[in-house]
Amino acid sequence: MYDLSAGNRFIPIDHQDIFNSSNLEYKLSQLTSNDSILNYQTLPQLFKKNEIQNQQLVAEIEDKYYFYINKCQQNLDKIFKKIPEDWNIDTNYYVKLIDNQIFNQKWIKDCWQTFITLL
C-alpha cells in the first residue's frame, strides 16, 4: 500500500493470515511473530527505528485502528450488497459471523495488544 499524502511512502500490511486463512467458521487466532510482517528482515528498511519507538505515532496509529474498524463495521452491509447475487453467498450468515468474530470487542483489543507486543 502507498500513502500518497506522505510522499508515496510504502506501507506494508499483513493480509495473508489476517482472517484465519479465510475461514471465519473457526475461532480466530492472533498472528505469531513468525506470521507478522513486523518480523520481516527488511522491516528496518521500511520503518526507521525512531518511528517504531515513537509513542505519539503509535497513539495516532491506535486512533486510526479503532476509527477504521468502526467505519468497516458501519459499512459492512453496504460492502456485502456489492457482492454479486450469482456468487450465492449467504450474506446474512457472513455478516453475523463477521460481527461475532471480527467486530468482537475482545478480539479487537487483543489484536491491538498483539500488534504492540510484536512492534
Backbone as CSV, one residue per row, in Angstrom:
resi,resn,N_x,N_y,N_z,CA_x,CA_y,CA_z,C_x,C_y,C_z
1,MET,0.858,-1.155,0.000,0.000,0.000,0.000,0.914,1.231,0.000
2,TYR,0.483,2.256,-0.688,1.233,3.508,-0.733,0.425,4.612,-0.072
3,ASP,1.078,5.420,0.751,0.456,6.582,1.373,0.856,7.795,0.543
4,LEU,-0.052,8.236,-0.312,0.259,9.351,-1.205,0.414,10.664,-0.455
5,SER,-0.216,10.770,0.713,-0.116,12.010,1.483,1.248,12.147,2.162
6,ALA,2.016,11.073,2.195,3.334,11.105,2.833,4.440,10.892,1.803
7,GLY,4.254,11.466,0.626,5.285,11.368,-0.402,5.442,9.972,-0.974
8,ASN,4.322,9.316,-1.240,4.310,7.972,-1.831,5.064,6.952,-0.981
9,ARG,4.913,7.055,0.311,5.589,6.136,1.216,4.940,4.751,1.154
10,PHE,5.755,3.721,1.033,5.288,2.336,1.020,4.898,1.926,2.432
11,ILE,3.690,1.352,2.580,3.216,0.885,3.879,2.859,-0.594,3.750
12,PRO,3.662,-1.452,4.360,3.363,-2.886,4.280,2.193,-3.236,5.183
13,ILE,1.362,-4.170,4.747,0.244,-4.636,5.568,0.253,-6.157,5.600
14,ASP,-0.139,-6.705,6.745,-0.335,-8.148,6.856,-1.721,-8.444,6.310
15,HIS,-1.819,-9.361,5.373,-3.151,-9.685,4.866,-3.354,-11.172,4.637
16,GLN,-2.292,-11.923,4.450,-2.434,-13.336,4.119,-3.176,-14.111,5.207
17,ASP,-2.804,-13.927,6.452,-3.400,-14.683,7.542,-4.367,-13.850,8.382
18,ILE,-4.689,-12.661,7.931,-5.456,-11.754,8.759,-6.826,-12.306,9.155
19,PHE,-7.425,-13.099,8.289,-8.732,-13.658,8.610,-8.660,-15.167,8.769
20,ASN,-7.615,-15.616,9.469,-7.523,-17.042,9.785,-7.553,-17.896,8.538
21,SER,-6.752,-17.546,7.583,-6.710,-18.255,6.301,-8.076,-18.281,5.634
22,SER,-8.798,-17.208,5.760,-10.107,-17.001,5.114,-11.198,-17.930,5.626
23,ASN,-11.081,-18.432,6.835,-12.100,-19.317,7.371,-12.595,-18.795,8.713
24,LEU,-13.679,-18.049,8.674,-14.229,-17.452,9.885,-15.092,-18.422,10.689
25,GLU,-15.278,-19.604,10.185,-16.122,-20.562,10.894,-15.380,-21.218,12.054
26,TYR,-14.081,-21.001,12.132,-13.287,-21.485,13.247,-12.875,-20.290,14.088
27,LYS,-12.520,-20.567,15.313,-12.074,-19.491,16.197,-10.849,-18.806,15.587
28,LEU,-10.837,-17.497,15.628,-9.710,-16.738,15.105,-8.511,-16.871,16.029
29,SER,-7.339,-16.765,15.455,-6.123,-16.801,16.263,-5.248,-15.615,15.878
30,GLN,-4.521,-15.125,16.850,-3.639,-13.989,16.621,-2.443,-14.417,15.777
31,LEU,-1.901,-13.470,15.045,-0.667,-13.729,14.314,0.468,-13.961,15.310
32,THR,1.372,-14.818,14.935,2.582,-15.002,15.737,3.670,-14.106,15.168
33,SER,4.768,-14.017,15.860,5.859,-13.179,15.346,6.363,-13.706,14.005
34,ASN,6.311,-15.006,13.798,6.741,-15.572,12.515,5.771,-15.244,11.385
35,ASP,4.496,-15.040,11.709,3.482,-14.728,10.701,3.458,-13.247,10.330
36,SER,3.915,-12.425,11.211,3.756,-10.986,11.067,4.840,-10.349,10.215
37,ILE,4.441,-9.354,9.468,5.402,-8.582,8.678,6.360,-7.812,9.595
38,LEU,5.970,-7.641,10.852,6.841,-6.950,11.799,8.095,-7.757,12.114
39,ASN,8.114,-9.010,11.745,9.279,-9.871,11.942,10.090,-10.005,10.645
40,TYR,9.636,-9.359,9.599,10.281,-9.471,8.296,11.663,-8.820,8.342
41,GLN,12.613,-9.444,7.711,14.009,-8.998,7.800,14.263,-7.605,7.243
42,THR,13.396,-7.098,6.405,13.624,-5.760,5.849,12.830,-4.678,6.580
43,LEU,12.209,-5.016,7.716,11.447,-4.004,8.464,12.270,-2.746,8.736
44,PRO,13.543,-2.864,9.125,14.323,-1.639,9.353,14.462,-0.759,8.106
45,GLN,14.344,-1.351,6.929,14.401,-0.560,5.706,13.070,0.118,5.421
46,LEU,11.982,-0.436,5.965,10.662,0.131,5.738,10.307,1.206,6.761
47,PHE,10.745,0.993,7.995,10.461,1.934,9.080,11.751,2.257,9.813
48,LYS,11.911,3.511,10.139,13.053,3.922,10.944,12.791,3.505,12.385
49,LYS,13.862,3.164,13.096,13.718,2.706,14.479,12.993,3.740,15.341
50,ASN,13.294,5.022,15.135,12.639,6.046,15.944,11.140,6.140,15.641
51,GLU,10.715,5.720,14.434,9.283,5.693,14.130,8.586,4.606,14.931
52,ILE,9.205,3.439,14.996,8.622,2.308,15.710,8.535,2.595,17.207
53,GLN,9.482,3.348,17.721,9.524,3.640,19.157,8.813,4.942,19.521
54,ASN,8.306,5.678,18.546,7.659,6.962,18.784,6.253,6.734,19.353
55,GLN,6.085,7.022,20.643,4.807,6.756,21.315,3.664,7.600,20.752
56,GLN,3.964,8.820,20.307,2.932,9.660,19.715,2.436,9.043,18.405
57,LEU,3.359,8.547,17.595,2.996,7.901,16.342,2.174,6.638,16.607
58,VAL,2.596,5.853,17.595,1.862,4.637,17.953,0.449,4.996,18.416
59,ALA,0.308,6.066,19.189,-1.019,6.514,19.643,-1.885,6.943,18.456
60,GLU,-1.281,7.605,17.474,-2.020,8.000,16.265,-2.475,6.768,15.479
61,ILE,-1.595,5.780,15.393,-1.946,4.539,14.702,-3.096,3.847,15.435
62,GLU,-3.049,3.857,16.761,-4.120,3.239,17.547,-5.454,3.939,17.300
63,ASP,-5.431,5.261,17.265,-6.665,6.012,16.973,-7.221,5.624,15.610
64,LYS,-6.342,5.551,14.614,-6.781,5.174,13.267,-7.281,3.732,13.241
65,TYR,-6.631,2.860,13.986,-7.023,1.453,14.067,-8.487,1.346,14.498
66,TYR,-8.830,1.994,15.601,-10.213,1.921,16.094,-11.181,2.661,15.185
67,PHE,-10.741,3.779,14.617,-11.598,4.537,13.698,-11.989,3.688,12.493
68,TYR,-11.001,3.050,11.861,-11.284,2.280,10.649,-12.037,0.986,10.933
69,ILE,-11.827,0.402,12.083,-12.636,-0.763,12.456,-14.100,-0.345,12.564
70,ASN,-14.360,0.754,13.238,-15.745,1.247,13.357,-16.336,1.571,11.998
71,LYS,-15.542,2.192,11.141,-16.019,2.544,9.799,-16.373,1.281,9.002
72,CYS,-15.529,0.267,9.087,-15.822,-1.006,8.405,-17.100,-1.632,8.940
73,GLN,-17.235,-1.631,10.248,-18.426,-2.230,10.840,-19.682,-1.477,10.405
74,GLN,-19.619,-0.168,10.367,-20.764,0.634,9.942,-21.130,0.381,8.480
75,ASN,-20.146,0.036,7.661,-20.374,-0.150,6.230,-20.463,-1.611,5.796
76,LEU,-20.497,-2.515,6.746,-20.482,-3.932,6.413,-21.654,-4.333,5.510
77,ASP,-22.840,-3.857,5.816,-23.998,-4.183,4.973,-23.813,-3.651,3.551
78,LYS,-23.293,-2.435,3.428,-23.050,-1.859,2.103,-22.026,-2.671,1.324
79,ILE,-20.998,-3.127,2.029,-19.958,-3.928,1.386,-20.560,-5.225,0.858
80,PHE,-21.360,-5.876,1.671,-21.949,-7.151,1.257,-22.973,-6.982,0.139
81,LYS,-23.615,-5.837,0.065,-24.582,-5.598,-1.013,-23.896,-5.500,-2.374
82,LYS,-22.598,-5.277,-2.376,-21.853,-5.191,-3.632,-21.430,-6.563,-4.163
83,ILE,-21.637,-7.599,-3.354,-21.289,-8.949,-3.804,-22.357,-9.414,-4.790
84,PRO,-21.955,-9.849,-5.964,-22.938,-10.291,-6.968,-23.802,-11.449,-6.455
85,GLU,-25.075,-11.389,-6.734,-26.011,-12.427,-6.290,-25.640,-13.798,-6.833
86,ASP,-25.091,-13.847,-8.047,-24.783,-15.143,-8.647,-23.605,-15.851,-7.960
87,TRP,-22.998,-15.211,-6.970,-21.979,-15.880,-6.174,-22.610,-16.797,-5.133
88,ASN,-23.915,-16.635,-4.930,-24.680,-17.471,-3.990,-24.079,-17.494,-2.581
89,ILE,-23.768,-16.338,-2.085,-23.223,-16.215,-0.734,-24.353,-15.832,0.206
90,ASP,-24.457,-16.557,1.282,-25.460,-16.253,2.301,-24.963,-15.044,3.095
91,THR,-25.273,-13.864,2.614,-24.730,-12.640,3.204,-25.171,-12.464,4.660
92,ASN,-26.400,-12.830,4.987,-26.851,-12.698,6.373,-25.979,-13.530,7.309
93,TYR,-25.663,-14.728,6.877,-24.828,-15.616,7.672,-23.434,-15.006,7.887
94,TYR,-22.833,-14.508,6.814,-21.475,-13.980,6.926,-21.409,-12.634,7.632
95,VAL,-22.417,-11.821,7.488,-22.450,-10.563,8.244,-22.495,-10.877,9.738
96,LYS,-23.326,-11.824,10.116,-23.420,-12.213,11.528,-22.097,-12.820,12.011
97,LEU,-21.500,-13.653,11.185,-20.226,-14.285,11.536,-19.127,-13.239,11.720
98,ILE,-19.057,-12.300,10.812,-18.053,-11.235,10.906,-18.310,-10.360,12.127
99,ASP,-19.572,-10.038,12.371,-19.894,-9.256,13.569,-19.450,-9.975,14.838
100,ASN,-19.693,-11.259,14.896,-19.348,-12.032,16.097,-17.856,-12.289,16.237
101,GLN,-17.166,-12.454,15.125,-15.743,-12.811,15.179,-14.827,-11.584,15.123
102,ILE,-14.956,-10.811,14.069,-14.012,-9.718,13.831,-14.365,-8.458,14.613
103,PHE,-15.631,-8.155,14.726,-16.028,-6.931,15.426,-16.321,-7.174,16.905
104,ASN,-15.867,-8.278,17.406,-15.952,-8.604,18.821,-14.944,-7.718,19.563
105,GLN,-15.395,-7.004,20.576,-14.527,-6.034,21.262,-13.287,-6.680,21.886
106,LYS,-13.421,-7.877,22.424,-12.255,-8.565,22.984,-11.246,-8.870,21.877
107,TRP,-11.733,-9.337,20.726,-10.840,-9.632,19.602,-10.113,-8.375,19.144
108,ILE,-10.834,-7.287,19.042,-10.250,-6.019,18.589,-9.146,-5.562,19.544
109,LYS,-9.413,-5.629,20.843,-8.404,-5.233,21.834,-7.213,-6.183,21.815
110,ASP,-7.485,-7.483,21.694,-6.400,-8.469,21.633,-5.509,-8.254,20.405
111,CYS,-6.124,-7.904,19.282,-5.343,-7.630,18.063,-4.406,-6.446,18.275
112,TRP,-4.926,-5.406,18.895,-4.078,-4.240,19.147,-2.928,-4.615,20.078
113,GLN,-3.232,-5.356,21.126,-2.187,-5.761,22.068,-1.134,-6.639,21.390
114,THR,-1.561,-7.525,20.516,-0.612,-8.355,19.782,0.282,-7.496,18.900
115,PHE,-0.312,-6.522,18.222,0.463,-5.597,17.397,1.525,-4.879,18.222
116,ILE,1.135,-4.353,19.370,2.075,-3.624,20.232,3.173,-4.557,20.720
117,THR,2.821,-5.762,21.082,3.798,-6.726,21.552,4.805,-7.055,20.448
118,LEU,4.319,-7.280,19.238,5.188,-7.596,18.113,6.033,-6.387,17.714
119,LEU,5.445,-5.215,17.841,6.165,-3.990,17.481,7.356,-3.802,18.410
